[in-house]
Amino acid sequence: MLDTLMSEYSCPLQTALDFPLAQAFALYAAISARYGNKPKGPTYVEKAQIAQLTQTFAP
């Protein structure tokens, strides 16, 4: 994953290592979507929608 971030965003290794984990995964998902790859699980938008529905209908 780090090599992908480094090559796509032209950042040195130390910069890639300093990314917060959530941001690194979000950037990696954006790279994957840009190349037309299908998500292997729920997307960030779907996770947010599920969380919202869970809060709305929770007892």
C-alpha positions in Angstrom: 0.0 0.0 0.0 2.8 2.4 0.8 4.4 1.9 -2.5 1.1 2.8 -4.2 0.7 6.0 -2.2 4.3 6.9 -2.9 4.1 6.4 -6.7 0.6 7.9 -7.1 1.1 11.0 -5.1 4.9 11.3 -5.6 5.6 11.4 -1.9 8.8 10.1 -0.1 8.6 7.1 2.1 8.7 9.2 5.3 5.7 11.3 4.2 3.7 8.1 3.4 4.6 6.7 6.8 3.4 9.9 8.5 -0.1 9.8 7.0 -2.8 9.0 9.6 -4.0 5.4 9.0 -7.5 6.4 8.1 -6.2 9.0 5.6 -3.9 6.4 4.0 -6.7 3.9 3.6 -9.0 6.6 2.1 -6.3 7.6 -0.4 -5.7 4.0 -1.3 -9.5 3.5 -1.9 -9.5 6.6 -4.1 -6.6 5.2 -6.1 -8.4 1.9 -6.5 -11.6 3.6 -7.6 -9.8 5.8 -10.1 -8.6 2.7 -11.9 -12.1 1.2 -11.9 -11.5 -1.5 -9.4 -14.6 -2.8 -7.6 -14.6 -2.3 -3.8 -14.0 -5.6 -1.9 -16.3 -4.5 0.9 -18.6 -1.6 1.9 -17.4 1.8 0.8 -16.9 4.7 3.1 -20.2 6.1 2.0 -22.0 2.8 2.6 -20.4 2.6 6.1 -21.6 6.1 6.9 -25.1 5.3 5.7 -25.2 2.1 7.7 -24.0 4.0 10.8 -26.7 6.6 10.3 -29.4 4.0 9.9 -28.3 2.2 13.0 -28.5 5.4 15.0 -31.9 6.3 13.6 -33.5 3.0 14.3 -31.7 2.1 17.5 -33.9 1.6 20.6 
